[in-house]
Structures are given as C-alpha cells and as structure tokens.
Amino acid sequence: MADFIFLFWCPIGCQIGSVHPVFTVIKITTGINLVKPMSIRSNIYFLFFLAVFASKSISAQPTDKMAICINTRVEIPSWAIAERELFALYDSAAQIFADRYLADNGYFKVVERWGGNDGPDDVMENFAQWPLYYALGGSETVLRLYEKAWEGHIQQYTNAKVPTVEMAKDGMFHKEFITSFDWEHNGEGLSAFNFYGLANPCDSIYRERMIRFAGFYMNEDPEAPNYDPEHKIIRSLHNGSLGPKLTEATETDWGGEPVEGHPERLSRYRDAGNIRGDHPLNLLSTTLATNAYLLTGNDKYKKWILEYVGAWHDRIMRNGGNIPSNIGLDGSIGGEWDGLWYGGTFGWNFSPGSSLRNYSFRGPHVAMGNALLLTGDREFITPLAAQMKNLFRVKKVKDSTILLPNKFGPNGWYGYIPNKHRELLLDICLWSMDSANLSFIPNDPWLEFLTNRNPEYPEQILATEMQSLNDKIQGILTENNSASLRQSDDPQKLNPLKTGNLIRLTTGGNDPGIIGNTLHCQVRYFDPENKRAGLPDGIATLVEKVLPDGIQLTLINTSPSCERTVILQAGAYGEHQFTGIQYNDEYLELNQKQLTIHIAKHSGSQIKLKMKRYVNPPSLDQPWAISLKSNML
C-alpha cells in the first residue's frame, strides 16, 4: 500500500482533507476510496491533476500559510529514543531535586547570606535553565516548580536582612530585585527569569516585573538612577533597585558578614573597593530591556539598548578591539583608573598574582548578541571578533594545547590559560556564518557533527547526559547536609536540568549558559494541540546541519499510536524567515517564519529548510496567540 502527499490550494473553509487557511495537505493511500462514486484509478488521476495544477501555483507565488504532512514510516533511530528518554528522566529528576531543597512555601533550604560567595543569586542559579527546558518540551510540572522557587526566593530574600551591609540592611531585595550588586551575580540570579518568557510570555505578573526591572536601568524609577544618558554609562559596578553604589565597597559589601573559620570569604575582596564607573559586566543588564522589547514591541527599549550597547561597541573599537574594563564617570576609557583601559575591579589587571578573576567578556558577549537580535546588524559581532583575534594573535601552544592570555598589565599580555572562550567563539561562528571563524574552534565535537565528521555525536552525548543525570539523582538522594549548614550554591552541582546539549541537538543553537543571556537558535518548536512552547510528547528532532542559507533537520514521531502536529519557528523569537523547504525530493518556496508539520505515528523525515537570518522583528508572541503587544501597559 503506497502513500502520496499532495498540497492543494484551497479557499478558506474548504473541507478537503485536513483544513488549513490557505493550503491543505491531503494524504492519499492507494486502496482507500477517497472520492465517490469515481473509481480508485480515476480518483487518483483526478487528484494527481489537481496536485500538478497546485504545484504550478506554488512555484509561481510563495505563500506565508503553508503546512506539510510527514507519513513516511521509519525505524525509530536510537538518538530519537534516547532523546525522548532523556526528557522523561529530566522531568523526574526535577521533582526529586525540588522535593529535596524546596520548602512548602518555596523557600530554598539554605543559610541566607549576602554577597558574592553564596548569596541570593545562587539560589536561582540552581534553577537557571528550568524554564528554558520547559520551552524545549519539558513537563508542566517543571515550570510549576520553577515558579514556586522563584516566588519563594523573592519573599525569602526580601525578608533577609544584613545589618552590617548598607545595601542589605533593610532586605537583600527591594521591589523584588537585588538592591545593588554586580552583574556577574545579578546575571546568574536572573538567568531563569530571563528564559521564562520563552515558556510563558502571557504571564501578566512576569511582564509587569520585566518592565519594572528594565526600568531600573532606564531611569524610570527615581530610587534607581543607575544610568547616565549623557555619558551612556551605568554609573557603578554595584547597581540595582536602590541605584548605583558610588562610595567605596567594603569587604562586607562584597562578601557579606564574616563566617567563622573562613576569613577568605572577605579577604578575597580586599582589593575590590573601587567600583565607580561603568564595567563591561553591566552590559548584562541589557537582557532585561531586550525581554521587555520582546514582550511589548515598545521601541524605547530597543532605543536604549542600541544607545548603551552602541557606546560600548565604539569604545571597544577605539581601543584597538580590546574591551576596556573600566569607563569613568566622565565617560572616558579607564576614567576611574588613571586612564588605564585595563584597570578596574575584576578587570584585565585585577589581582595580578592570579591568571583568573577577569570578568570583561560575558557582558559584551551577551549585549552584542542582544543588539544583533533586535537589529540584524552583524556589525555588533565585530568587537567580539576583534577581541578574540587580538588574543589569538599572541597565543602560545603547550603540549598541543592553545593558551590565551587572560590578563593585561603595564608589561602587556600575561596570565596564559587554556582557551576558555568556546561559547563566545561558537556564537561568533553561528551569528556571522563566516567559515573563517571555525579555525578558532578546532576539534569541537558538535561542530564536527554539523560538518559530517562526527556522526556518532548525538548518541554519545545523549548517553553522557543520561549517565550524568543518573549520577546527580544519586547525589541528591544521598546528600545529607542540614539546611542550617548548606550554602546556597552547594546544590548547584546537583542541578539536574542542564539543557546545553539538548539545545544544540534540537534547535541548532548554542548553549546560552546561566550568565543572563538570551537564546539564539536556528529553530524553535511549539505544540499547537496543547497551546504551549516545546516539542509535543513523542516528537524527537535533530538539527544535522547549520549552513549559511539554512538548516537540515530530522523530525521523528516516536509514538506508535498517535499522530502529532508541531509548529517550527525560524529562530527563538521568529527573527529568521523560512524561504524554502525540501523533503521527499520535492522543493517548495516559502515566505513565513512559522511552519506547521503533521507527523503520522511512527513516521519521520529529513527536512532541509532555507532561511534568511535576523530579518524579522523578534517577538515572544506564540503562533496561536493574539499579539502580546495589544495588552501591554
């Protein structure tokens, strides 16, 4: 018995086959009398004539309302089985983790402390990618557990007070936001919150909070004058809902109250007093305004991002492609550090006795990506690429390992360590689609898979994830520290939901990490039957190639009994556009950012999608929803 797939042009309301507003897909199986009283042979001839007629219309005029059907029976590949098993195990592990560490009121069962050692940010770092996992296809339970933890920690740390710390004496949170601290920690604490829009953008409380939080950095709250629009800077390394801290930061401002037997908790901040002026870490705050824009479409957020990020872009390029680690209150490079571009707390020359403690990269990485997302302008990649070229220009090689400098001081580059910039380099490659950048990432197993050099990668990495997850579950079940001794960052090593590899396999995007990033990817999925983000139950997907003009992926319905429908979206926020699709040796032109695919039970197909990237205004609107922007404040 043979199956045929025909795509028909139909007026709205046409009831042939499965209805779609403009195009209708009809599955024809020989042996089934679809049209009576005509004979089967006449029926097939007639439908074939219609299909040929329709195909001429399709090739002549691309449509923005197209759906396709996959009904090719397949033997379910091992990677697809493993992918669905991993989803199921993640769902179970999340419940085990929450049962162990969350109280009934959502409080995290830890000692409540302020600062950079084990502060409030570390609580939510334990849940950093949980909403993102849900948006990939995780269970509703996972999202509800994240919401419980988020609401609980807001109340917990609003109530937690540190009398010896100026910014925490009345509570560590004010207006549901950190009072004033640095964005290494702020970004980590807000990572899950930033991803939540991918999971549930219609949550009105979430939208109100995002607007309020973004406003802290746009001078919309008189208590939080963090931004200087004249010099286009955030005025201090410590900032938040109570504004910038412009006085010297003490060891307790950084590390919280002393802990007996651990003097290093304070002494490690002995040289971190000067926090005046802007720091590249502050660029992580742009993710708040980015999400506010994605939710509302209000151009004021885009305008602020381009003003602030644009200023940093220009400073980096004026500085020879090197990221300055301090901008003075007067807007000058190195203005609070005697004009030294490499000065600054947690900058290029901070703690010169160590090769570490330079936090100049993550802010520009995220912010330039945010600006690219909002504009499609690849010029925002230029400062990142320039910085990496500067580092590789002075690289060293030891025992076949590339060493890059992590520090710069009066005598030039120093502090050589193994390359720690893999995620940044991957993003430069994926954002630019310039193959020349691949030379900076040799022997990357995922890139080797995407270029047909590592075909076993999906099965291997899924098996590794499964083993790691089982180890974490055992760790959760056997960990026996009491809440009165447990630090807020202790359970992080047992957090079961690390989604980086699932993101790479299913979306063709790089892991956004837990630093306060936005998601950049090739394709994202929605379940129209359940009106939610993520892959429908039983659907497995694998992005096999990422090319300058599109992607290749395989979609599998692993269910032996149920057909499924999935919506593919070009980009995390619809910022890309599908321009064509090839499957079953047929090519159809497209002109749409979302594509509906019906997949019969136990069926699947390889699909090649042509794309234009960063050509649409990005949005968190879901395919079936009335635009979020119509209901915004």
C-alpha positions as CSV (number, residue, x, y, z in Angstrom):
1,M,0.0,0.0,0.0
2,A,1.6,3.3,-1.1
3,D,1.2,6.8,0.4
4,F,1.1,10.0,-1.6
5,I,1.3,13.6,-0.2
6,F,-0.4,16.4,-2.2
7,L,-0.5,20.0,-1.4
8,F,-3.6,21.9,-2.6
9,W,-4.6,25.5,-2.9
10,C,-8.0,25.8,-1.1
11,P,-10.2,28.8,-0.2
12,I,-10.7,29.5,3.5
13,G,-13.1,27.0,4.9
14,C,-12.5,24.3,2.3
15,Q,-13.1,20.9,3.9
16,I,-10.9,18.7,1.7
17,G,-8.6,16.6,3.8
18,S,-7.1,18.5,6.8
19,V,-8.0,22.1,6.7
20,H,-5.5,25.0,6.6
21,P,-6.4,28.6,5.9
22,V,-4.7,28.8,2.6
23,F,-3.1,25.4,1.7
24,T,-4.4,22.0,2.5
25,V,-2.4,18.8,2.7
26,I,-4.0,15.6,1.6
27,K,-2.7,12.2,2.3
28,I,-3.7,9.6,-0.2
29,T,-3.2,5.9,0.4
30,T,-3.9,3.7,-2.5
31,G,-6.7,1.2,-1.7
32,I,-8.8,3.8,0.1
33,N,-11.8,5.3,-1.8
34,L,-11.5,9.0,-1.1
35,V,-13.9,10.3,-3.6
36,K,-17.1,8.5,-4.6
37,P,-18.5,7.3,-6.9
38,M,-15.4,7.5,-9.0
39,S,-13.1,4.5,-9.3
40,I,-9.9,4.4,-7.3
41,R,-7.9,4.8,-10.5
42,S,-9.9,7.7,-11.7
43,N,-9.8,9.2,-8.2
44,I,-6.0,9.1,-8.2
45,Y,-5.8,10.6,-11.7
46,F,-8.1,13.4,-10.8
47,L,-6.2,14.2,-7.6
48,F,-2.9,14.0,-9.5
49,F,-4.1,16.6,-12.0
50,L,-5.1,18.9,-9.1
51,A,-1.7,18.4,-7.5
52,V,0.1,19.3,-10.7
53,F,-2.1,22.4,-11.0
54,A,-1.5,23.4,-7.4
55,S,2.3,22.9,-7.7
56,K,2.4,25.4,-10.6
57,S,0.7,27.9,-8.4
58,I,3.1,27.2,-5.5
59,S,6.2,27.6,-7.6
60,A,4.9,30.8,-9.1
61,Q,4.0,32.6,-5.8
62,P,5.5,31.7,-2.4
63,T,3.0,31.5,0.4
64,D,3.1,32.6,4.0
65,K,0.5,30.0,5.0
66,M,1.8,26.5,4.3
67,A,1.7,23.2,6.2
68,I,3.1,19.9,5.3
69,C,2.5,16.3,6.3
70,I,5.0,13.6,7.0
71,N,3.8,10.0,6.9
72,T,6.8,8.0,5.9
73,R,7.0,5.0,8.2
74,V,10.5,4.7,9.7
75,E,12.5,2.6,12.1
76,I,12.9,4.9,15.1
77,P,16.6,5.9,15.3
78,S,18.5,5.3,18.5
79,W,19.1,9.0,19.0
80,A,15.3,9.7,18.9
81,I,14.6,7.1,21.5
82,A,17.4,8.4,23.7
83,E,16.2,12.0,23.3
84,R,12.7,11.2,24.5
85,E,14.0,9.1,27.4
86,L,16.2,12.0,28.4
87,F,13.1,14.3,28.5
88,A,11.3,11.8,30.8
89,L,14.3,11.4,33.1
90,Y,14.8,15.2,33.3
91,D,11.1,15.6,34.4
92,S,11.5,13.0,37.1
93,A,14.8,14.4,38.3
94,A,13.4,17.9,38.6
95,Q,10.8,16.7,41.1
96,I,13.4,14.8,43.1
97,F,15.6,18.0,43.3
98,A,12.7,20.2,44.3
99,D,11.5,17.7,47.0
100,R,14.9,17.8,48.5
101,Y,15.7,21.5,48.5
102,L,12.4,23.5,48.3
103,A,10.2,24.1,51.4
104,D,6.5,24.1,51.1
105,N,6.5,27.9,50.9
106,G,9.1,27.9,48.1
107,Y,12.0,28.9,50.3
108,F,15.3,27.3,49.5
109,K,16.6,25.2,52.4
110,V,19.9,27.0,52.9
111,V,21.6,29.6,55.0
112,E,20.6,33.0,53.8
113,R,23.6,35.2,53.1
114,W,24.5,38.3,51.2
115,G,27.3,38.7,48.7
116,G,29.5,37.1,46.0
117,N,30.2,33.9,47.9
118,D,26.8,32.3,48.4
119,G,24.2,35.0,48.0
120,P,20.6,35.2,46.8
121,D,21.7,34.8,43.1
122,D,23.0,31.3,43.9
123,V,19.5,30.2,44.9
124,M,18.1,30.8,41.4
125,E,21.2,29.6,39.7
126,N,20.1,26.2,41.0
127,F,17.1,26.6,38.6
128,A,18.9,28.6,35.9
129,Q,17.6,26.7,32.8
130,W,14.4,25.2,34.1
131,P,12.1,27.5,32.1
132,L,14.3,27.0,29.1
133,Y,14.0,23.3,29.5
134,Y,10.2,23.6,29.6
135,A,10.3,25.7,26.4
136,L,12.2,22.8,24.7
137,G,9.4,20.4,25.7
138,G,9.7,19.7,29.4
139,S,6.7,18.9,31.6
140,E,4.3,21.4,33.1
141,T,5.5,20.2,36.5
142,V,9.0,21.6,35.9
143,L,7.6,25.0,35.1
144,R,5.4,25.0,38.2
145,L,8.3,24.0,40.4
146,Y,10.4,26.9,38.9
147,E,7.6,29.3,39.6
148,K,7.4,28.0,43.2
149,A,11.1,28.5,43.7
150,W,11.1,32.0,42.1
151,E,8.3,33.3,44.2
152,G,9.6,31.7,47.3
153,H,13.1,33.2,46.9
154,I,11.7,36.7,46.3
155,Q,9.9,36.6,49.6
156,Q,12.8,34.8,51.3
157,Y,15.5,37.4,50.4
158,T,13.2,40.4,50.7
159,N,12.8,39.4,54.3
160,A,16.5,38.5,54.8
161,K,18.4,41.5,56.3
162,V,22.2,42.1,56.8
163,P,22.6,45.0,59.4
164,T,26.3,45.5,58.6
165,V,25.8,45.9,54.8
166,E,24.4,49.3,53.7
167,M,22.5,47.9,50.7
168,A,21.1,44.9,52.5
169,K,20.2,46.3,56.0
170,D,16.5,46.5,55.1
171,G,16.4,43.4,53.0
172,M,18.5,41.9,50.1
173,F,15.7,42.5,47.6
174,H,13.8,45.8,47.2
175,K,10.9,45.9,44.8
176,E,11.6,42.2,44.1
177,F,15.1,42.9,42.7
178,I,18.6,42.9,44.1
179,T,19.3,46.2,45.9
180,S,22.7,46.8,44.5
181,F,25.3,44.3,43.4
182,D,27.5,43.3,40.4
183,W,26.2,41.7,37.2
184,E,28.4,38.6,37.4
185,H,26.0,37.6,40.2
186,N,22.9,39.6,39.1
187,G,23.0,37.9,35.6
188,E,23.3,34.4,37.1
189,G,20.4,35.1,39.5
190,L,18.2,36.4,36.7
191,S,19.1,33.7,34.2
192,A,15.9,31.6,34.7
193,F,13.7,34.7,34.9
194,N,15.0,35.9,31.5
195,F,14.2,32.5,30.0
196,Y,10.7,32.3,31.4
197,G,9.3,34.4,28.6
198,L,10.1,31.6,26.2
199,A,7.9,29.3,28.4
200,N,5.0,31.6,29.4
201,P,5.1,35.0,27.8
202,C,1.4,35.7,28.6
203,D,2.0,35.7,32.4
204,S,0.9,39.2,33.3
205,I,2.9,39.3,36.5
206,Y,6.0,38.3,34.6
207,R,5.5,41.1,32.1
208,E,4.9,43.7,34.7
209,R,8.1,42.6,36.5
210,M,10.2,42.7,33.3
211,I,9.0,46.2,32.5
212,R,9.8,47.3,36.1
213,F,13.2,45.7,36.2
214,A,14.2,47.1,32.8
215,G,13.1,50.5,34.0
216,F,15.7,50.4,36.8
217,Y,18.3,50.8,34.1
218,M,16.4,53.5,32.1
219,N,15.9,55.9,35.0
220,E,12.2,55.2,35.1
221,D,12.4,54.7,38.9
222,P,13.7,57.7,40.9
223,E,15.2,55.3,43.5
224,A,17.4,53.7,40.9
225,P,19.3,56.4,38.9
226,N,21.7,53.7,37.5
227,Y,22.1,55.1,34.0
228,D,23.8,58.3,32.9
229,P,22.3,59.1,29.4
230,E,24.8,61.9,28.8
231,H,27.9,59.6,29.0
232,K,26.0,56.4,28.2
233,I,27.2,54.5,31.2
234,I,25.9,52.6,34.1
235,R,27.5,54.5,37.0
236,S,28.8,51.8,39.2
237,L,29.8,48.1,39.3
238,H,27.2,47.7,42.0
239,N,23.7,48.7,40.9
240,G,20.1,47.6,41.3
241,S,16.7,48.7,42.6
242,L,18.3,51.1,45.1
243,G,20.6,52.6,42.4
244,P,24.4,52.7,42.0
245,K,26.8,52.5,44.9
246,L,29.2,55.3,44.3
247,T,31.2,55.0,47.6
248,E,34.0,52.5,48.1
249,A,32.8,48.9,48.5
250,T,34.0,47.2,51.7
251,E,34.8,43.6,52.1
252,T,31.4,43.0,53.7
253,D,29.7,44.9,50.9
254,W,31.2,42.2,48.6
255,G,31.3,39.1,50.9
256,G,28.7,39.6,53.5
257,E,29.1,39.0,57.2
258,P,32.1,37.0,58.4
259,V,31.8,33.2,58.7
260,E,33.8,31.7,61.5
261,G,36.8,29.8,60.2
262,H,36.6,31.2,56.7
263,P,38.4,34.6,56.5
264,E,38.9,34.1,52.7
265,R,35.3,34.9,52.2
266,L,36.1,38.6,52.9
267,S,39.9,38.8,52.2
268,R,39.3,37.8,48.5
269,Y,37.6,41.2,48.1
270,R,40.4,43.2,49.8
271,D,41.4,45.0,46.5
272,A,37.8,45.4,45.1
273,G,36.9,48.7,46.7
274,N,36.9,50.9,43.6
275,I,33.6,50.2,41.9
276,R,32.9,53.6,40.5
277,G,32.1,54.0,36.8
278,D,30.9,51.5,34.2
279,H,32.2,47.9,33.8
280,P,31.6,45.5,30.9
281,L,29.7,43.2,33.3
282,N,26.9,45.9,33.4
283,L,26.1,45.1,29.8
284,L,24.3,42.0,31.1
285,S,21.5,44.4,32.2
286,T,20.5,44.8,28.5
287,T,18.8,41.4,28.6
288,L,16.1,42.9,30.8
289,A,15.3,45.6,28.2
290,T,15.6,43.0,25.4
291,N,13.0,40.9,27.0
292,A,10.8,43.9,27.7
293,Y,11.0,44.7,24.0
294,L,10.2,41.1,23.0
295,L,7.1,41.2,25.2
296,T,5.9,44.7,24.3
297,G,7.4,45.8,21.0
298,N,8.0,49.2,22.6
299,D,10.8,50.9,20.7
300,K,12.0,52.7,23.8
301,Y,13.7,49.5,25.0
302,K,15.4,49.0,21.6
303,K,16.5,52.6,21.5
304,W,18.1,52.3,25.0
305,I,19.8,49.1,24.1
306,L,21.3,50.5,20.9
307,E,22.4,53.7,22.7
308,Y,24.1,51.8,25.5
309,V,25.5,48.9,23.6
310,G,26.4,51.1,20.7
311,A,28.5,53.2,23.1
312,W,30.4,50.1,24.2
313,H,30.8,49.0,20.7
314,D,32.5,52.3,19.8
315,R,34.7,52.2,22.9
316,I,36.0,48.7,22.2
317,M,36.8,49.6,18.6
318,R,38.5,52.8,19.6
319,N,40.6,50.8,22.0
320,G,42.1,48.6,19.3
321,G,39.5,45.9,19.6
322,N,40.2,45.3,23.4
323,I,37.3,45.5,25.8
324,P,38.0,48.3,28.4
325,S,37.4,47.1,32.0
326,N,36.5,50.5,33.3
327,I,34.7,53.5,32.0
328,G,34.9,56.6,34.2
329,L,32.0,58.6,35.4
330,D,33.0,61.2,32.8
331,G,32.6,58.6,30.0
332,S,36.3,58.2,29.4
333,I,38.1,54.8,29.0
334,G,39.8,54.0,32.2
335,G,38.5,57.2,33.8
336,E,38.4,55.9,37.4
337,W,41.8,54.1,37.0
338,D,44.2,56.8,35.8
339,G,43.2,56.3,32.2
340,L,44.3,52.7,32.1
341,W,41.9,50.7,29.8
342,Y,42.9,47.5,31.6
343,G,42.2,48.9,35.1
344,G,39.1,48.2,37.1
345,T,37.8,45.8,39.7
346,F,37.5,42.3,38.1
347,G,39.2,43.7,35.0
348,W,42.2,42.8,32.9
349,N,44.8,43.6,35.6
350,F,42.8,42.8,38.8
351,S,44.6,40.5,41.2
352,P,47.8,40.4,39.1
353,G,49.1,37.5,41.1
354,S,46.3,35.3,39.6
355,S,45.6,34.3,36.0
356,L,41.9,34.4,36.8
357,R,39.3,37.0,38.0
358,N,38.9,38.9,34.7
359,Y,35.2,39.3,34.0
360,S,35.5,41.5,30.9
361,F,33.9,39.1,28.4
362,R,30.4,37.9,29.4
363,G,28.7,41.3,29.3
364,P,29.8,42.3,25.8
365,H,29.2,38.8,24.6
366,V,25.5,38.9,25.7
367,A,24.9,42.5,24.9
368,M,26.3,42.5,21.4
369,G,24.1,39.4,20.8
370,N,21.1,41.3,22.1
371,A,21.7,44.2,19.7
372,L,22.2,41.8,16.8
373,L,18.9,40.1,17.7
374,L,17.0,43.4,17.7
375,T,18.6,44.9,14.5
376,G,20.0,42.1,12.4
377,D,23.2,44.2,12.1
378,R,26.3,42.0,12.0
379,E,28.4,44.9,12.9
380,F,27.7,44.1,16.6
381,I,29.8,40.9,16.1
382,T,32.8,43.0,15.1
383,P,34.0,44.0,18.6
384,L,33.8,40.4,19.8
385,A,35.7,39.0,16.8
386,A,38.3,41.8,17.2
387,Q,38.9,40.9,20.8
388,M,39.3,37.2,20.1
389,K,41.7,37.9,17.2
390,N,43.8,40.0,19.5
391,L,44.1,37.1,21.9
392,F,44.8,34.5,19.3
393,R,47.5,36.8,17.8
394,V,49.6,36.4,20.9
395,K,48.6,32.8,21.7
396,K,51.0,30.2,23.0
397,V,50.9,26.4,22.4
398,K,52.0,24.0,25.1
399,D,51.7,20.2,24.6
400,S,49.3,20.8,21.7
401,T,47.1,23.0,23.9
402,I,46.3,26.6,22.8
403,L,47.0,29.0,25.6
404,L,45.5,32.5,25.5
405,P,46.2,35.5,27.8
406,N,43.6,36.3,30.3
407,K,45.3,39.4,31.7
408,F,46.9,42.6,30.5
409,G,49.0,45.0,32.5
410,P,51.8,47.5,32.2
411,N,54.0,44.9,30.6
412,G,51.5,43.6,28.2
413,W,49.7,40.3,27.9
414,Y,50.1,37.7,30.7
415,G,48.1,35.1,32.6
416,Y,48.1,32.4,29.9
417,I,45.4,29.7,30.4
418,P,43.7,27.2,28.1
419,N,41.1,28.8,25.8
420,K,38.0,29.4,27.9
421,H,36.0,31.2,25.2
422,R,34.4,28.3,23.5
423,E,30.8,29.6,23.8
424,L,31.7,33.0,22.6
425,L,33.6,31.6,19.7
426,L,30.7,29.3,18.8
427,D,28.3,32.3,18.8
428,I,30.6,34.4,16.6
429,C,30.5,31.5,14.1
430,L,26.8,31.0,14.3
431,W,25.9,34.7,14.2
432,S,28.3,35.6,11.4
433,M,28.0,32.3,9.4
434,D,31.6,33.1,8.4
435,S,33.5,29.8,8.0
436,A,36.8,31.6,8.6
437,N,35.9,31.8,12.3
438,L,35.8,28.0,12.5
439,S,39.6,27.9,12.7
440,F,39.4,29.3,16.2
441,I,37.5,26.2,17.4
442,P,39.4,23.1,16.3
443,N,38.2,19.7,17.3
444,D,34.8,20.8,18.6
445,P,32.6,17.6,18.6
446,W,29.4,19.4,17.9
447,L,30.8,21.4,15.0
448,E,32.4,18.2,13.7
449,F,28.9,16.6,13.7
450,L,27.4,19.5,11.9
451,T,30.1,19.1,9.2
452,N,29.7,15.3,8.8
453,R,32.9,14.5,10.7
454,N,31.4,13.0,13.9
455,P,28.2,11.0,13.0
456,E,28.1,9.3,16.4
457,Y,27.9,12.5,18.4
458,P,24.1,12.6,19.1
459,E,24.0,9.1,20.6
460,Q,27.3,9.7,22.5
461,I,26.3,13.0,24.0
462,L,22.8,11.8,24.9
463,A,24.3,8.7,26.7
464,T,26.7,11.0,28.5
465,E,23.8,13.3,29.6
466,M,21.9,10.2,30.8
467,Q,24.8,9.0,32.9
468,S,25.4,12.4,34.3
469,L,21.8,12.8,35.2
470,N,21.7,9.5,37.0
471,D,24.8,10.4,39.0
472,K,23.1,13.7,40.0
473,I,20.0,11.9,41.1
474,Q,22.1,9.6,43.3
475,G,23.8,12.7,44.7
476,I,20.5,14.4,45.6
477,L,19.2,11.3,47.3
478,T,22.4,10.8,49.4
479,E,23.3,14.4,50.2
480,N,22.6,14.9,53.9
481,N,23.7,18.4,54.9
482,S,21.3,20.2,57.1
483,A,19.7,23.4,55.9
484,S,21.4,25.3,58.7
485,L,24.8,24.5,57.2
486,R,24.0,24.3,53.5
487,Q,25.3,27.2,51.3
488,S,23.0,28.4,48.6
489,D,25.5,27.3,45.9
490,D,26.1,23.8,47.3
491,P,23.2,22.1,45.4
492,Q,24.3,23.7,42.0
493,K,26.5,20.7,41.2
494,L,23.4,18.5,41.6
495,N,21.0,20.7,39.5
496,P,19.6,18.1,37.1
497,L,18.4,20.4,34.3
498,K,21.4,21.4,32.2
499,T,20.0,21.9,28.8
500,G,23.0,22.9,26.7
501,N,23.3,19.7,24.7
502,L,19.5,19.4,24.1
503,I,19.6,23.0,22.8
504,R,22.3,22.1,20.3
505,L,20.7,18.9,19.2
506,T,17.1,20.1,18.8
507,T,17.4,23.8,17.9
508,G,20.8,24.1,16.3
509,G,21.7,26.9,18.7
510,N,24.5,27.3,21.2
511,D,24.0,26.9,24.9
512,P,23.1,30.3,26.3
513,G,24.5,29.2,29.7
514,I,23.5,30.6,33.0
515,I,25.0,34.1,32.9
516,G,21.9,36.1,32.0
517,N,21.8,35.5,28.2
518,T,19.1,35.4,25.6
519,L,18.6,32.3,23.4
520,H,19.9,32.4,19.9
521,C,19.0,29.4,17.8
522,Q,18.0,28.2,14.3
523,V,14.6,26.8,15.0
524,R,12.2,26.5,18.0
525,Y,9.1,24.3,18.4
526,F,5.5,24.7,19.6
527,D,2.8,22.2,20.4
528,P,-0.4,23.6,18.9
529,E,-2.7,21.0,20.4
530,N,-1.7,21.9,23.9
531,K,-1.1,25.5,23.2
532,R,2.4,25.6,24.7
533,A,6.0,26.0,23.8
534,G,8.2,23.0,23.1
535,L,8.2,19.7,21.3
536,P,4.9,17.7,21.6
537,D,5.1,14.5,23.5
538,G,6.8,11.8,21.5
539,I,8.4,14.1,18.9
540,A,12.2,13.9,18.6
541,T,14.2,16.2,16.5
542,L,17.9,16.5,15.4
543,V,19.4,19.5,13.7
544,E,22.1,17.9,11.5
545,K,23.5,20.8,9.5
546,V,23.7,24.6,10.0
547,L,24.5,26.3,6.8
548,P,24.7,29.9,5.7
549,D,21.4,29.6,3.8
550,G,19.6,27.2,6.1
551,I,19.5,24.1,8.1
552,Q,18.9,20.3,7.8
553,L,17.0,18.5,10.4
554,T,15.2,15.2,11.0
555,L,11.8,15.1,12.7
556,I,10.6,11.8,14.2
557,N,7.2,10.9,15.8
558,T,8.2,8.1,18.1
559,S,4.6,7.3,19.1
560,P,3.3,4.0,17.8
561,S,-0.3,5.1,18.2
562,C,-0.7,8.8,17.9
563,E,-0.1,11.4,15.1
564,R,1.3,14.7,16.2
565,T,1.4,18.3,15.0
566,V,4.4,20.5,15.6
567,I,5.0,24.2,14.7
568,L,8.5,25.1,13.7
569,Q,9.6,28.7,14.2
570,A,12.5,30.3,12.5
571,G,14.7,31.5,15.3
572,A,14.0,31.7,19.1
573,Y,11.8,34.8,18.6
574,G,10.8,34.5,14.9
575,E,13.7,36.7,14.0
576,H,14.5,34.4,11.0
577,Q,12.5,33.6,7.9
578,F,11.9,30.3,6.1
579,T,12.3,30.8,2.4
580,G,12.1,27.2,1.2
581,I,11.7,23.6,2.2
582,Q,12.9,20.3,0.6
583,Y,11.7,16.9,1.6
584,N,10.9,13.7,-0.2
585,D,12.9,15.1,-3.2
586,E,10.5,18.0,-3.6
587,Y,11.3,21.7,-3.1
588,L,8.7,24.3,-2.2
589,E,9.2,28.0,-1.8
590,L,8.2,29.5,1.5
591,N,7.8,33.0,2.9
592,Q,7.0,32.5,6.6
593,K,8.6,32.4,10.0
594,Q,6.4,29.5,11.2
595,L,5.7,26.2,9.6
596,T,3.1,23.6,10.7
597,I,4.1,20.0,10.2
598,H,1.8,17.0,10.8
599,I,3.6,13.7,11.5
600,A,1.9,10.4,11.4
601,K,2.5,7.8,14.0
602,H,5.9,6.1,13.9
603,S,6.9,8.3,11.0
604,G,9.6,10.8,10.2
605,S,11.6,12.6,7.6
606,Q,14.7,14.6,6.9
607,I,13.9,18.2,6.0
608,K,16.0,20.9,4.5
609,L,14.9,24.4,5.3
610,K,16.2,27.5,3.5
611,M,16.4,30.6,5.8
612,K,17.2,34.2,6.0
613,R,18.5,35.1,9.4
614,Y,17.8,38.2,11.6
615,V,15.3,39.7,9.1
616,N,12.2,39.9,11.2
617,P,11.4,41.9,14.3
618,P,11.8,39.4,17.2
619,S,8.9,38.8,19.5
620,L,7.8,36.4,22.3
621,D,4.3,36.1,20.6
622,Q,3.3,32.5,20.3
623,P,1.9,31.2,17.0
624,W,-1.8,31.0,18.1
625,A,-1.9,34.0,20.4
626,I,-3.2,37.5,19.9
627,S,-0.2,39.7,19.9
628,L,1.1,40.3,23.4
629,K,1.7,43.9,22.4
630,S,-2.1,44.7,22.3
631,N,-2.4,44.1,26.1
632,M,0.7,45.8,27.3
633,L,0.9,48.8,29.6
